[in-house]
Amino acid sequence: MWIANRHTDEGLTATNEKGLRFVLSLKRNPFEVRLHFRTRDRDMGLVRLDNNPYHPNPDGTEIRDQPHLHRYREGFGLEWADPVDWYDANNPFGTLERFLELISAHFPHGIQMELI
């Protein structure tokens, strides 16, 4: 089980085969699960999951009252978002699993949720 209101920027750090380092930040409270995957050295956001009630995209489209996923786009960073239907604040582990699948993160020895 996740600990309410716990936030860690250094909770999960990984290095790929090219030596690039990444950080997965986790934030959890009773109303939200927020995940942010970024590079460690340049602190560049790559993917972020939000449940904010409103998000405007640069093209004028809007996302209202729906969880959404930001993916890095050249020239825009994480300004764009797309709605998702798999986010569930009542199932933080399932939401985390889906996010990890999306970013192709693998934990060969599993995840101990009480450590997050």
One Martini backbone bead per residue (centre of mass of N, CA, C, O) as a GRO file, in nm:
protein
  116
    1MET     BB    1   0.098   0.035   0.020
    2TRP     BB    2   0.056   0.357   0.002
    3ILE     BB    3   0.166   0.658   0.122
    4ALA     BB    4   0.028   0.927   0.220
    5ASN     BB    5   0.184   1.211   0.091
    6ARG     BB    6   0.411   1.085  -0.059
    7HIS     BB    7   0.735   1.219  -0.177
    8THR     BB    8   0.971   1.125  -0.440
    9ASP     BB    9   1.261   1.197  -0.646
   10GLU     BB   10   1.446   0.918  -0.557
   11GLY     BB   11   1.299   0.638  -0.555
   12LEU     BB   12   1.352   0.578  -0.879
   13THR     BB   13   1.649   0.458  -1.025
   14ALA     BB   14   1.786   0.444  -1.363
   15THR     BB   15   1.985   0.251  -1.603
   16ASN     BB   16   2.090   0.220  -1.909
   17GLU     BB   17   2.296   0.083  -2.157
   18LYS     BB   18   2.407   0.400  -2.211
   19GLY     BB   19   2.400   0.554  -1.911
   20LEU     BB   20   2.129   0.658  -1.866
   21ARG     BB   21   1.942   0.855  -1.637
   22PHE     BB   22   1.651   0.786  -1.428
   23VAL     BB   23   1.332   0.915  -1.295
   24LEU     BB   24   1.073   0.818  -1.059
   25SER     BB   25   0.799   0.991  -0.960
   26LEU     BB   26   0.594   0.998  -0.657
   27LYS     BB   27   0.239   1.061  -0.592
   28ARG     BB   28   0.023   1.039  -0.293
   29ASN     BB   29  -0.325   1.058  -0.240
   30PRO     BB   30  -0.664   1.019  -0.199
   31PHE     BB   31  -0.699   1.173  -0.512
   32GLU     BB   32  -0.395   1.087  -0.614
   33VAL     BB   33  -0.187   0.992  -0.895
   34ARG     BB   34   0.162   1.069  -0.953
   35LEU     BB   35   0.366   1.052  -1.249
   36HIS     BB   36   0.732   1.092  -1.321
   37PHE     BB   37   0.937   1.079  -1.610
   38ARG     BB   38   1.298   1.134  -1.609
   39THR     BB   39   1.583   1.281  -1.639
   40ARG     BB   40   1.852   1.333  -1.436
   41ASP     BB   41   2.072   1.526  -1.561
   42ARG     BB   42   1.841   1.728  -1.721
   43ASP     BB   43   1.547   1.726  -1.618
   44MET     BB   44   1.364   1.571  -1.838
   45GLY     BB   45   1.058   1.534  -1.937
   46LEU     BB   46   0.871   1.244  -2.068
   47VAL     BB   47   0.649   1.141  -1.845
   48ARG     BB   48   0.303   1.226  -1.736
   49LEU     BB   49   0.065   1.179  -1.471
   50ASP     BB   50  -0.267   1.318  -1.446
   51ASN     BB   51  -0.566   1.470  -1.242
   52ASN     BB   52  -0.649   1.720  -1.355
   53PRO     BB   53  -0.943   1.900  -1.442
   54TYR     BB   54  -0.739   2.074  -1.639
   55HIS     BB   55  -0.625   2.084  -1.998
   56PRO     BB   56  -0.435   2.265  -2.221
   57ASN     BB   57  -0.354   2.273  -2.548
   58PRO     BB   58  -0.172   2.430  -2.798
   59ASP     BB   59  -0.432   2.383  -3.011
   60GLY     BB   60  -0.700   2.427  -2.798
   61THR     BB   61  -0.746   2.184  -2.668
   62GLU     BB   62  -0.934   1.996  -2.414
   63ILE     BB   63  -0.916   1.871  -2.076
   64ARG     BB   64  -1.192   1.735  -1.881
   65ASP     BB   65  -1.229   1.544  -1.615
   66GLN     BB   66  -0.945   1.388  -1.693
   67PRO     BB   67  -0.713   1.189  -1.720
   68HIS     BB   68  -0.356   1.242  -1.812
   69LEU     BB   69  -0.095   1.226  -2.070
   70HIS     BB   70   0.238   1.313  -2.084
   71ARG     BB   71   0.449   1.367  -2.370
   72TYR     BB   72   0.720   1.411  -2.526
   73ARG     BB   73   0.781   1.704  -2.738
   74GLU     BB   74   0.928   1.855  -2.967
   75GLY     BB   75   0.915   2.196  -2.857
   76PHE     BB   76   0.707   2.116  -2.585
   77GLY     BB   77   0.746   1.883  -2.414
   78LEU     BB   78   0.469   1.858  -2.168
   79GLU     BB   79   0.216   2.026  -2.293
   80TRP     BB   80   0.095   1.771  -2.389
   81ALA     BB   81  -0.223   1.580  -2.387
   82ASP     BB   82  -0.385   1.265  -2.306
   83PRO     BB   83  -0.632   1.073  -2.250
   84VAL     BB   84  -0.725   0.833  -1.994
   85ASP     BB   85  -0.876   0.498  -1.883
   86TRP     BB   86  -0.658   0.363  -1.648
   87TYR     BB   87  -0.707   0.546  -1.419
   88ASP     BB   88  -0.678   0.477  -1.044
   89ALA     BB   89  -0.687   0.599  -0.723
   90ASN     BB   90  -0.795   0.313  -0.594
   91ASN     BB   91  -0.543   0.182  -0.787
   92PRO     BB   92  -0.219   0.240  -0.768
   93PHE     BB   93  -0.086  -0.021  -0.869
   94GLY     BB   94  -0.229  -0.039  -1.145
   95THR     BB   95  -0.134   0.237  -1.244
   96LEU     BB   96   0.166   0.179  -1.221
   97GLU     BB   97   0.178  -0.067  -1.409
   98ARG     BB   98   0.079   0.081  -1.664
   99PHE     BB   99   0.303   0.294  -1.671
  100LEU     BB  100   0.544   0.095  -1.686
  101GLU     BB  101   0.455  -0.030  -1.951
  102LEU     BB  102   0.463   0.231  -2.122
  103ILE     BB  103   0.791   0.277  -2.042
  104SER     BB  104   0.940  -0.002  -2.022
  105ALA     BB  105   0.946  -0.107  -1.724
  106HIS     BB  106   1.159  -0.325  -1.522
  107PHE     BB  107   1.118  -0.565  -1.238
  108PRO     BB  108   1.258  -0.861  -1.170
  109HIS     BB  109   1.181  -0.847  -0.833
  110GLY     BB  110   0.976  -0.644  -0.814
  111ILE     BB  111   0.736  -0.470  -0.597
  112GLN     BB  112   0.758  -0.280  -0.295
  113MET     BB  113   0.518  -0.077  -0.181
  114GLU     BB  114   0.627  -0.001   0.114
  115LEU     BB  115   0.885   0.161  -0.022
  116ILE     BB  116   0.713   0.402  -0.175
   0.00000   0.00000   0.00000
